Structure formats: C-alpha cells, structure tokens
C-alpha cells in the first residue's frame, strides 16, 4: 500500500543479459503514472513496481534481497525482490535482451515465469521477452504475438503454435490477459497502453508528455522506426530474392520475377520466404519500399509523385495506401513529423 491508496503490483522479471531499456522504460511509465494520478487527485490504485530476480538470491525467503542484474551491455541493475516471493501480481512484464536465449532454456527461469504468470491478472512481453514468455506457456496456441522485427522469423520457427506478426508496435487491448510488444522503445508504448487501460487516456497522455515520447502510438502502427534489415538467409533461393529486392526496390518485384530469379517455383519461394523471414515476398517488398520512401520523405524535398516512382509504388495513391497500412499515417503526415530538411 502507498498511504491509504490501494496498489497494483507490477513485477518486471530480470535476468543477466536483459535489455536495460526493456526494464527501465516500463518502470518509468508506471512510476510516472503514479505521480500524474496523484497530481490529478485521482484515487485509482497506484502502481507498486518491483524489479524481480528469477534466480535464487541471498537472504531468507520472503525477506529483502538485492540481486545485481548485469544487463546485455554491462549496465548493472538491482533486483529487490524474488519473483517467487511476490504475491498478488497485477501485471507481469517479461523483458527481452541478448540473455533471453539462455533464460528461455533455463528450467528455473521458465518455471519462475510460469508460476508468476499463473498468479497475475495479465502478462506482457517486451521485445524478445516473447521467447521466454512462450517457453513458459504464457501464450496460448493461436495467440497473435509480436516481437522485434529481426527476431520474428526465429520466434515463428521456435513456436509454430503462435501467430507471429512482425508488424505491430504492440498487441493487446483493454481486456487482454496477454500482451506483447516490438523492440526496445516499444516497451514504453506498450506500458502507456496498459496505463491507458487502467487509468484512462488523460493520464496516459500526460505521462507521455512528461517522458517526452510520441503520444501513444497505436498498437497497430508499424515498427516504422526500424528499417528493413535482414541477416543472410539460410535458403539460397530466399537470399537470391532478397538480393534482387534490395538491389532495386523500384524494379519489377512481382512474385513471378522473384521466383524466376531464384530458380524455384512461385509456390516454393512463397513457402520458403514465409518460413524463414516470417513474411510473404509481397509483404517484404512493400515493407522495403515503405522504408525507402520513409527515408526520402525525411531527407529529400522531391514531390510525392517522384518519391512514389523512385520507390516502386508507381503512384502516390499506392504509396499512400501502403504507408497507412504499414506506418499508420499518410506520407504527408510522416513528412511533416519527421522531415530533417528544416531541422537545422
């Protein structure tokens, strides 16, 4: 309890190799929401936020602990609770990071997340934390889940029972028991959405202003801050198609041309591409063209018609539809927000 105001317990699981912003971002959103609610004279339950260790920690069960958590780039965080010692969890946050692979293969970590999820009202994974949440059985077969765009294909292969969507910033709604988000800063968007679900839009918007972040990007908005980068594909036909796509995004990248260049049938390329990249060839082409257009809109004063042709869209209307579908805003709106031409 904080004074006479009831609390909502937020447990942020932590492990060595965690991405620190996946921990600190949500922590700041929830604790800032407490300040905003107090300033507004609200009597809503306050968030009681704990960074929790998954491993055994020194000290008696149920007592205070201080466990150093070495994040993926060496920043040391301090866990002050064991996850198993925390009862009445409202929200369990499962962050990602380079250490998630080891955590997702560690029975102690998996069991700890599973037990905590079982006594939580809702569970939210951030970035590659989806791997640990999935290993712990948090998601149900058929659940639509997102993660960092670069990890989506790997998650889909590791957990074919899930529907992995690499596009959204986050997935979840006010009534959802299971949430997931894209990479790094998307954990802030997800946390703002959770605050919105709990305390309403006014509090969430003020929190966003205080943290000087974009005012609540909708979950359906694409991960447009990230360019379409991929590592080397394992399947030669997939790599051949990707090379052709990146060589000239404005070219004829119909499935028939990609398949002919890759030396396989259209159906076979479609299947290989989906299995390895997590997207169809057409969706990958569209994502790349949107990304090229995004950079031109930021840095080039050319008209929309010129940019649309240079990116392979053919027309402004086609580009607009793709932008709205992938980015959540029109090309004009994007340029007004992110153009660098008048920045200095």
Legacy VTK file of the C-alpha trace (Angstrom):
# vtk DataFile Version 3.0
C-alpha trace
ASCII
DATASET POLYDATA
POINTS 344 float
0.000 0.000 0.000
1.113 3.570 -0.673
-0.613 5.543 2.093
-4.319 4.752 2.032
-4.443 4.199 -1.709
-4.632 0.573 -2.909
-1.950 -0.676 -5.267
-1.494 -2.590 -8.485
1.630 -4.735 -8.232
3.814 -4.670 -11.351
6.560 -7.299 -11.444
9.329 -6.787 -14.006
11.287 -10.025 -14.336
15.058 -9.549 -14.675
17.929 -11.821 -15.631
21.536 -11.441 -16.719
21.710 -10.250 -20.316
18.409 -8.357 -20.168
17.966 -5.258 -22.351
18.018 -2.453 -19.746
15.531 -0.231 -21.567
13.040 -3.118 -21.567
13.171 -2.865 -17.769
13.653 0.865 -17.199
11.166 2.036 -19.850
8.118 0.284 -18.345
9.353 1.118 -14.820
9.385 4.834 -15.671
5.950 4.743 -17.297
4.258 3.105 -14.318
6.014 5.177 -11.652
5.376 8.388 -13.594
1.708 7.399 -13.844
1.628 7.375 -10.028
2.861 10.973 -9.919
0.390 12.087 -12.568
-2.548 10.385 -10.852
-1.576 11.984 -7.537
-1.285 15.432 -9.135
-4.742 14.988 -10.627
-6.157 13.975 -7.257
-7.128 10.574 -8.582
-7.986 7.768 -6.144
-7.125 4.972 -8.553
-4.828 2.220 -7.270
-1.181 3.223 -7.534
1.414 1.045 -9.228
3.814 -0.766 -6.916
6.676 -1.604 -9.259
9.276 -4.254 -8.465
12.299 -5.416 -10.442
12.390 -9.116 -9.616
15.138 -11.724 -9.817
14.341 -15.052 -11.435
17.238 -16.894 -9.805
17.828 -17.887 -6.198
19.005 -14.903 -4.174
20.802 -14.448 -0.893
18.659 -13.780 2.164
15.744 -15.553 3.839
12.673 -16.470 1.748
10.230 -13.608 1.786
12.877 -11.181 3.016
14.546 -8.265 1.232
17.172 -9.035 -1.371
19.466 -7.059 -3.616
20.482 -9.045 -6.661
22.794 -7.402 -9.209
21.496 -7.963 -12.737
24.154 -7.454 -15.405
22.350 -6.223 -18.500
23.357 -7.128 -22.055
25.828 -4.252 -22.419
27.152 -4.272 -18.877
24.868 -1.798 -17.109
24.124 -3.266 -13.669
20.556 -3.125 -12.380
19.393 -4.140 -8.918
16.550 -6.589 -8.284
14.997 -6.053 -4.846
12.536 -8.955 -4.886
12.479 -12.611 -5.796
9.737 -13.178 -8.333
8.530 -16.192 -6.351
8.125 -14.050 -3.226
5.787 -11.548 -4.872
2.080 -12.270 -4.395
-0.962 -10.573 -5.848
0.718 -9.589 -9.113
-1.449 -7.424 -11.310
0.943 -7.113 -14.264
3.945 -9.288 -15.074
6.430 -7.763 -17.530
8.811 -10.156 -19.295
11.619 -8.127 -20.919
13.955 -9.229 -23.696
17.669 -8.975 -24.350
20.622 -10.997 -25.530
20.357 -13.159 -22.421
16.854 -14.316 -23.243
18.034 -17.375 -25.148
19.783 -18.706 -22.053
16.854 -17.740 -19.834
14.366 -19.448 -22.157
16.400 -22.659 -21.870
16.755 -22.411 -18.080
14.138 -24.526 -16.228
14.405 -22.268 -13.166
13.629 -19.163 -15.207
10.860 -20.864 -17.193
9.181 -22.253 -14.093
9.503 -18.910 -12.299
7.772 -17.052 -15.145
5.080 -19.745 -15.401
4.330 -19.578 -11.680
4.238 -15.784 -11.682
2.017 -15.705 -14.771
-0.392 -18.053 -13.034
-0.949 -15.520 -10.251
-1.010 -12.415 -12.478
-4.010 -10.651 -13.999
-2.099 -10.005 -17.198
1.317 -10.717 -18.693
3.192 -8.540 -21.184
6.352 -9.482 -23.065
8.690 -6.799 -24.370
10.787 -7.431 -27.481
12.487 -10.851 -27.351
10.949 -11.437 -23.939
8.302 -13.184 -26.045
10.695 -16.148 -26.302
10.803 -16.560 -22.518
7.069 -15.969 -22.144
6.347 -18.531 -24.866
8.715 -21.077 -23.301
6.846 -20.615 -20.021
3.494 -21.290 -21.685
2.185 -17.766 -21.193
0.710 -17.576 -24.691
-1.974 -19.956 -25.865
-1.940 -21.770 -29.226
-3.283 -19.465 -31.901
-2.375 -16.293 -29.996
-1.202 -13.425 -32.202
2.152 -12.280 -30.833
4.727 -9.705 -31.872
8.394 -9.164 -31.091
11.316 -7.213 -32.542
11.095 -7.403 -36.332
14.560 -9.010 -36.513
13.512 -11.859 -34.197
10.056 -12.540 -35.623
11.090 -15.312 -38.003
13.042 -17.072 -35.273
10.092 -16.856 -32.870
7.736 -18.236 -35.511
10.043 -21.203 -36.112
10.555 -21.866 -32.405
6.840 -21.627 -31.609
4.757 -22.626 -34.629
1.697 -22.787 -32.393
1.711 -18.973 -32.249
0.745 -16.495 -34.958
3.803 -14.236 -35.048
3.144 -10.819 -36.585
6.323 -8.721 -37.051
4.466 -5.529 -37.930
2.735 -4.034 -34.852
4.383 -1.977 -32.141
2.350 -3.948 -29.626
-0.554 -6.371 -29.497
-3.173 -6.237 -26.770
-6.341 -4.444 -25.737
-8.034 -3.294 -22.555
-9.462 -6.741 -21.829
-6.432 -8.787 -22.866
-4.652 -11.060 -20.409
-1.665 -11.479 -22.724
0.197 -8.611 -24.406
3.370 -8.436 -26.465
5.431 -5.637 -27.962
8.137 -4.987 -30.519
11.681 -3.988 -29.701
13.229 -1.725 -27.082
11.290 1.581 -27.025
8.074 -0.256 -27.964
8.002 -1.417 -24.339
7.224 2.203 -23.458
4.340 2.257 -25.954
3.011 -0.986 -24.505
3.273 0.326 -20.939
1.479 3.531 -21.897
-1.288 1.390 -23.387
-1.529 -0.572 -20.120
-1.771 2.697 -18.178
-4.454 3.839 -20.619
-6.383 0.621 -19.967
-6.123 1.139 -16.204
-6.348 4.891 -15.742
-7.674 6.279 -18.997
-6.316 8.353 -21.855
-5.820 11.598 -19.930
-3.295 10.059 -17.532
-1.524 8.138 -20.310
-1.163 11.270 -22.438
0.252 13.306 -19.575
2.734 10.518 -18.812
3.793 10.540 -22.470
4.311 14.292 -22.365
6.371 14.071 -19.191
8.564 11.400 -20.703
8.751 13.369 -23.975
7.729 10.412 -26.094
5.368 10.153 -29.027
1.814 10.413 -27.721
0.650 6.842 -27.573
1.437 5.305 -30.926
-1.409 2.872 -31.636
-0.527 -0.799 -31.355
-1.480 -1.421 -34.965
1.073 1.101 -36.153
4.055 -0.488 -37.835
7.516 -0.651 -36.319
8.397 2.162 -38.748
11.343 3.396 -36.721
13.213 0.291 -37.836
14.479 -0.130 -41.411
14.001 -3.445 -43.143
17.317 -5.133 -42.421
17.859 -8.882 -42.566
20.799 -11.128 -41.974
21.949 -13.697 -44.509
19.174 -16.124 -45.355
19.775 -19.825 -44.824
17.955 -20.834 -48.002
19.735 -19.833 -51.213
16.510 -19.030 -53.132
15.384 -16.712 -50.343
18.733 -14.923 -50.326
18.645 -14.572 -54.111
15.197 -12.989 -53.924
16.247 -10.654 -51.109
19.329 -9.571 -53.053
17.180 -8.690 -56.058
14.682 -6.787 -53.891
17.369 -4.706 -52.209
19.291 -4.137 -55.432
16.428 -2.179 -56.972
13.300 -1.632 -54.842
11.744 0.292 -57.742
12.029 -2.632 -60.154
9.516 -5.271 -61.167
9.408 -7.370 -57.997
6.348 -9.446 -58.773
6.439 -12.951 -57.312
6.898 -14.437 -60.774
10.067 -12.388 -61.372
11.451 -13.151 -57.912
10.832 -16.867 -58.373
12.424 -16.878 -61.821
15.491 -15.086 -60.459
15.694 -17.526 -57.514
15.286 -20.559 -59.780
12.273 -22.014 -57.975
8.530 -22.082 -58.426
6.420 -19.228 -57.127
4.723 -21.504 -54.607
8.027 -22.877 -53.336
9.544 -19.403 -52.930
6.428 -18.218 -51.122
6.707 -21.117 -48.663
10.463 -20.723 -48.103
10.194 -16.966 -47.662
7.360 -17.221 -45.160
9.150 -19.904 -43.144
12.477 -18.090 -42.942
11.579 -14.402 -42.943
8.126 -14.576 -41.397
6.624 -12.564 -44.257
5.450 -13.259 -47.773
7.672 -11.868 -50.558
5.000 -9.275 -51.375
4.832 -8.027 -47.787
8.630 -7.873 -47.628
8.769 -5.833 -50.837
6.151 -3.450 -49.522
7.990 -3.027 -46.217
11.237 -2.247 -48.022
9.582 0.236 -50.357
7.892 1.964 -47.439
11.240 2.170 -45.662
12.961 3.675 -48.712
10.109 6.154 -49.072
10.317 6.977 -45.370
13.978 7.949 -45.660
13.305 10.034 -48.784
10.438 11.815 -47.056
12.783 12.632 -44.181
15.672 13.910 -46.289
14.550 14.716 -49.845
12.438 17.677 -50.932
11.105 15.906 -54.045
7.371 15.749 -54.585
5.332 12.725 -53.591
4.894 11.592 -57.198
8.651 11.475 -57.724
9.236 9.613 -54.463
6.473 7.121 -55.249
8.051 6.302 -58.635
11.575 6.032 -57.202
10.386 3.592 -54.539
8.484 1.356 -56.936
4.957 2.291 -55.882
4.076 3.722 -59.274
1.540 6.216 -57.938
1.032 8.447 -54.939
-2.206 6.652 -54.115
-0.492 3.255 -53.975
2.203 4.715 -51.740
-0.405 6.332 -49.515
-2.283 3.060 -49.041
0.922 1.215 -48.194
2.003 3.941 -45.765
-1.325 3.942 -43.954
-1.278 0.155 -43.769
2.347 -0.165 -42.610
3.060 3.073 -40.778
-0.361 4.188 -39.628
-0.044 7.683 -41.143
-0.050 9.119 -44.665
3.190 10.135 -46.447
2.248 13.818 -45.986
1.753 13.344 -42.246
5.001 11.425 -41.951
6.960 14.128 -43.761
5.503 16.850 -41.523
6.534 14.937 -38.399
9.942 13.622 -39.372
11.432 15.754 -42.140
15.036 16.697 -41.436
15.104 19.448 -44.062
14.126 22.187 -41.635
15.889 20.711 -38.605
18.852 22.965 -38.708
LINES 1 345
344 0 1 2 3 4 5 6 7 8 9 10 11 12 13 14 15 16 17 18 19 20 21 22 23 24 25 26 27 28 29 30 31 32 33 34 35 36 37 38 39 40 41 42 43 44 45 46 47 48 49 50 51 52 53 54 55 56 57 58 59 60 61 62 63 64 65 66 67 68 69 70 71 72 73 74 75 76 77 78 79 80 81 82 83 84 85 86 87 88 89 90 91 92 93 94 95 96 97 98 99 100 101 102 103 104 105 106 107 108 109 110 111 112 113 114 115 116 117 118 119 120 121 122 123 124 125 126 127 128 129 130 131 132 133 134 135 136 137 138 139 140 141 142 143 144 145 146 147 148 149 150 151 152 153 154 155 156 157 158 159 160 161 162 163 164 165 166 167 168 169 170 171 172 173 174 175 176 177 178 179 180 181 182 183 184 185 186 187 188 189 190 191 192 193 194 195 196 197 198 199 200 201 202 203 204 205 206 207 208 209 210 211 212 213 214 215 216 217 218 219 220 221 222 223 224 225 226 227 228 229 230 231 232 233 234 235 236 237 238 239 240 241 242 243 244 245 246 247 248 249 250 251 252 253 254 255 256 257 258 259 260 261 262 263 264 265 266 267 268 269 270 271 272 273 274 275 276 277 278 279 280 281 282 283 284 285 286 287 288 289 290 291 292 293 294 295 296 297 298 299 300 301 302 303 304 305 306 307 308 309 310 311 312 313 314 315 316 317 318 319 320 321 322 323 324 325 326 327 328 329 330 331 332 333 334 335 336 337 338 339 340 341 342 343
